[in-house]
Amino acid sequence: MNDIRKIMVLGAGDLGRRVFHELAHGGGRHVQLVGRDEDATLRAANLTRYCALQRGYADVGVSHAVTDLADVARTAERIARFAPDVLFLAASYQSWWVISTLPKDAFERLYAANYGPWLPMHLVPVMKAMEAVRMAGSDATVVNAAYPDAVHPALAAAGLAPHIGIGNLANNVPGIRVAAADELGCAPDEVEVRLVAHHYVSHRLSRRGDSGPAAMGLSLLWEGRDVTAKVDIAGLLRRLPGRYRRTGGLAGQAMTAASALSVLEPLVERRDAVVHAPGPMGMIGGYPVAIESGRFRLLPPDGMTREEALAINVSGQVQDGITEIRADGTVVFEDASMGVLAEELGYDCREMPLPDAEGRAREIAERFAAYRERVAAGNAGKATRLILRISGARRR
Ligand SMILES: NC(=O)c1ccc[n+]([C@@H]2O[C@H](COP(=O)([O-])OP(=O)(O)OC[C@H]3O[C@@H](n4cnc5c(N)ncnc54)[C@H](OP(=O)(O)O)[C@@H]3O)[C@@H](O)[C@H]2O)c1
């Protein structure tokens, strides 16, 4: 049996490259980075290859390939040719951090919309990739980074949901373990967490230290025993953005990459593990998940049913700006969230049937580009007026 495991990373942006780089530092595997720019992807792959060699990982296969996800047939050909065992999707038309590159006041206005209204920018590239997976006849386990909490349930209707997501709630778990261990007076690796939380809550926990108007589920185990009642949970969560704060922004995507690897490594190494992941089996939001022989099983806190865990996540979904994801994949957006994009970008979509997603993504991209120009022109105008005022004052 050929025991070289093959992992394809599709999407050569910040997160994709981080994960690809880490995956190359492990034996018995071949990793391939797929981007859409030949030169940039070749350079990124070579950088990883040289770093792995420098650190003594000489038996790792490292390669690259090029495709544009808009070309499903070409992507399918790439997938069929490489035949990955595991496929990691890290492509997006507009990652979460892009609005943070706007001037501060514009960023803050858009930030108030939360994440839901931007869904098409994550959903469409994943949908294209999954169409390619099907066209290639691939049986790879597909793991996706792009807003799995909402992308997977929407795509499930078309049979296109990746198997599991990464990050979001998982990014908070190490901080919770460390904070709980400090309170219990033990080592972090003696503490296990069972967290049920939507992207909205995950995002809020590290910034505000609570779940806000949304529900969440959390239980703590110490050496296998439930010790949740022994810990002041609200106090612990409040300390996450305080004493237990961590680097955020793009540099903070090191945490997301680690969360991705917590799912990918067991799949690559064919070992069982307990992880946290959004969007397992097309479900809304995030859950503790057992990986068992390459399959996934929900592992909610003791005493919590699957329905209760889902209801917790639906409460987070609404706060994220999505009222409902219907069984046919139609997404209904919250008026308050969408109202922000309507006001700022002139983009207004209260209900999105799945076949409309591609057109909606194109529309957001165009309106966002125009918005960026308007904001920049407005700021340039403000700066010119300020310079004129200052030079006028000097003359006086
Ligand atoms: N789950 C989590 O905890 C978590 C945390 C962080 C990020 N994320 C998500 O992960 C995704 C990637 O994030 P990132 O920060 O790495 O974003 P990024 O740096 O912007 O990378 C996105 C990549 O997608 C590629 N792409 C866009 N359109 C494409 C197309 N038509 N064909 C092929 N590739 C295409 C881009 O290619 P080019 O380089 O050619 O433009 C880019 O390399 C986003 O959805 C982000 O929101 C999730």
The ligand as an ORCA input file, in Angstrom:
! r2SCAN-3c Opt
* xyz 0 1
  N     -12.628     29.972     10.454
  C     -11.788     30.870     10.972
  O     -11.513     30.917     12.177
  C     -11.115     31.814     10.033
  C     -10.111     32.677     10.475
  C      -9.443     33.446      9.541
  C      -9.847     33.426      8.199
  N     -10.893     32.621      7.849
  C     -11.399     32.585      6.491
  O     -10.495     31.873      5.661
  C     -10.599     32.366      4.346
  C      -9.209     32.769      3.860
  O      -8.746     33.814      4.690
  P      -7.384     34.579      4.397
  O      -7.224     35.536      5.497
  O      -6.332     33.620      4.072
  O      -7.789     35.411      3.084
  P      -6.848     35.888      1.894
  O      -5.472     36.118      2.398
  O      -7.565     37.001      1.210
  O      -6.825     34.608      0.967
  C      -7.918     34.272      0.164
  C      -7.374     33.575     -1.041
  O      -8.462     33.208     -1.891
  C      -7.981     33.300     -3.195
  N      -9.009     33.435     -4.209
  C      -9.937     34.395     -4.339
  N     -10.646     34.194     -5.439
  C     -10.144     33.087     -6.026
  C     -10.431     32.386     -7.210
  N     -11.419     32.780     -8.023
  N      -9.696     31.301     -7.512
  C      -8.700     30.890     -6.713
  N      -8.377     31.505     -5.579
  C      -9.089     32.602     -5.251
  C      -7.146     34.574     -3.205
  O      -6.289     34.522     -4.307
  P      -5.326     35.728     -4.701
  O      -4.200     35.649     -3.719
  O      -4.920     35.404     -6.090
  O      -6.147     36.971     -4.564
  C      -6.439     34.471     -1.876
  O      -5.191     33.857     -2.005
  C     -11.580     33.541      4.419
  O     -12.865     33.096      4.114
  C     -11.525     33.952      5.854
  O     -12.653     34.669      6.279
  C     -11.505     31.815      8.729
*
